[in-house]
Amino acid sequence: MKTKIKTEALIIKEQKVKENDRLITLLTKDKGILKAFAGGALKLSSKHHAATGFLTYSSVLLVQSKDTYRVTESEPINLFYDLRNSIETLSLAGYFCELAVFLAPTEEDAEVYLRLLLNAFHLLCEKKRSIHLVKAVTELRMASLHGYMPDLQECNNCGEFKDVKMNLHLLEGNILCDNCTNGERIKLSEGLLAALRHIIYADDNKIFSFSLSDEGLKALSDITEMYIKTQIGRHFDTLDFFKSVMSNYTT
């Protein structure tokens, strides 16, 4: 028996299959990560061409037969054209998509993951936030949603939580004050700790709403990146590419 699924989805990966078909990976609102075939979608004349392209947010009708999904109807909602205006934003969007493939659930509601990526893409397109801020928020918030949320409320040893200098342990995912630290942690300024706490504890609609100096945002991005790598234990080629792009951009 064939099952139909009508949902909204972000295309986070696409592969060429045969001559003109696409195999796409979708981050769907209702069913998390799904893979589906879009017949003839590589043809410019195809009704599915625009709606099944990489980084496109679309309304889709999927038909499931056994373990296979096929796109039978599709309509683009947002093509996010402006992401392609710079290699920096395009490469960062690619990294976010690879993170989602690894962290977002399969066959489960994933609206919060989808909303996070859509908001990040919007901010990158509109240039309303620093690229380092968007990166730090998106990667740490997504990891936290998956279960990698660090405990940043108070010193893990003595319980101090304010007016003291804190240090982050990447592997244990907690903080210790200077009086309790063993020296194997990343020292956090007051601003960095406040930003990290904001990212993981703030309401969804407020997570991108904070400010740091340019230097502080770069440090924040480095910290969230190191945390993700340590916690997940996985290498992301898209992150390497983004970093190489940013390195060339700044030199």
N, C-alpha and C positions, 0 to 999 in steps of 0.2 A: 504494500500500500504506500502510495506517495503522500508525503507530508509537505504542505506549503507553509513558508515562513515569510511574513511581511515585516521588514524591520528597516532601521536606519543603520548605516555602516560606513566606516572609514576604510578605504583600501590601503592596507599597510604593506602589501607586497604583491608583485605581479610577475608571472613567468610566461614565456611564450610556449605554447603547446601546439604541435603540428605546424600548420602553415599560418593560420590566422586566428587561432583560439588563444584565450588567456586562462591560466589557472591563477586565481587571485586569493589572497589571504585577507579576510575582512575582520575588523574589530566591530562587532555588532552590538547594538544596544541591548538586545534581549538574550542573545546566545553566546556572547563572548567571542572568542576566536573561532572562525570557521574558514574552511577552504571551499571554493566553488569554481566550477568551470563556466566560462562565458564564451559560448560558441561564436566564432567570427568576430570577436570584439576588437581584434587588431585592424580590421578593415575600417577605413575612415567613414565609410557609408553605413557601418553597423549601428543599430539602435543602442547597442551597449558600449560603443567605443568611448564616449566621454565619461560615462558614469562608472566604468570599471577600471579607470586609469589610476595609477599610483598617486596617493595623497588626496584622492577625491572623496568627498563626503556625499553619500548618495542614499536614496530610498530604493530598496531592492526587494524583489520577490524571489525567494529561493525555493526550489522544489527539491525535496530530499527523496532519494530512492536508495534504500539500504544505507551505505555509508557515504554516498556521493551526493553533493549538492550541485545544482545548476541554476544559473541566473536566467530567469524567464522574463522578468520585467526590471527595468532600472531607469532612474531619473536622477541626474546630478542635483545636489543641493548647494554645494560649494566646491568649486574646483581648486581653490587656493592657488590661483595663478601667481600671486605675488611672492609665494615661497620660492619660486624659480628665478626671481629677479636678482638674487645673489647666491653664490655658491656657499656662503656661510649659513644662511637660513635653510637652504635646500639640504645641505649635509647634516645639519642639526635635526631637521625633520626626519631624515632617514635614520638617524640614531634613535630618536624617540620611537619610531616604528619597530626597530629591532628590539628595543626594550619591551615594547608591548607584546610582541610575539612571544617573548620569554616569560613575561610577568602576568599578563592578563589571563583570566580564566577561560576555559573551553566549556561550551554547552551550559554556561551559567550567565546570569545577568551581569553585564559589564558596563552599565550606564556611567558609573563614576569614572572609569578608565577612559571611556569615549569622551566624556565631557572635559576631562583633563587635557587630552590631546587636542581637542577642538579649540579650547581656550588658548593653549600654547601656540597653536598654528595661527590663530587670529592675532595674537600679540606680536608674533614674528612678522606677519604680513603688514600689520599696521605700524610696526616699529615703536610700539607704545612702552616697551620695557627693554632693558638691556638684554642682549643675547645671553650673557652669563647668568642673569637673574632667571630668565625663562628656563635655561638648562638646569640650573640647580633645583628649582622648584619642581620641575617635571620629573626629573630622575629620582629625587628623594621621595616625593609624594607617591609616585608610582610604586617604588620599592616598598614604601610603608603600607600601601594598600594591599600588597601581596603578602605582607607578614614580616618585613624586614625593618619595622619601625624602631628607631633607637629610643632608649629611655633617657630623656633629657630634662626630667622634672627636677631632680635633685642629685646631690652627690651620692653615688651608689654605696658609699661606706658610712658617712656620718650624717647624711640627710640635709646638709646645707643646700639652699637653693637660690639665694640671692646675696648680692654684695660681696661675693667671693669669686676668685678666678677659677674657671673650670677647664677641664682637660677631657678630650674625647678619646675613647678607646674604640678603634675601628672594628676590631673583631668581636669584642664583647657587646658593642652597641650601647654603651652607657657613658656617664661622665663621673669624674672624681675631682674634688677641689684640690688646690695646690697642697694642702696639708695631708691629703690622703693619697695622692698620686704616686705611682711607682716610676714615673719618668718615661714611660713607654706610650705616651699619649700625645695627641695634638692639642696644643694650647689654643684656647678659644678666647678671643676678645669678647667684651660685653656685647658688642654689635653682632658678631658672628653667632654667638649663642642665641641671642634674641631672634635672629633670622632663622636659624635652624629650628628653634621652637615654634616659630610662626608657621613654617612650612608644614610641619607634621601635626600641629594642634589646631590651626585656624580652620574656620569653616571653608567649604569648597570655594565659595564665591569671593573669598578674601585672600587666598593663598599667594597671589601675585602682588598683593598690595603692601609693599614695604620698600624701604630704601636703604642703600648703603653707598659708600663711595665707590668709584670705579675699581679701586684697588681692593676694597672689601668684597665686592661682587665677584671679582676674579678669584679671591681666596675662598669664598663660599663655594664657587663652582668646583674648585680643586678638591675641597673637602668632601662634597657630596659625591664627586666622581670616585675618590679613593674609598669612601664608605661603600658605595655600590660594588666596586670591584672586589673588596674584601668580603662583603657579605654574600654575594652571589657566586664568586669564584669562577666567573666566566669572562672570556675575552670577546669584545665587540669590535669587529672590523670597522663598522660605521663610526664608532667613536674615534678610532685611530685616524680615519679620514677627516673627520671634523677637526680634530686637533692639528692635523697637518695643514688644513686650509687656514685655520686661525693663525697658525705660526707664520705662514706665508703672508697673511694679511697684515700682521703686526710688524713684519720686518721690511 
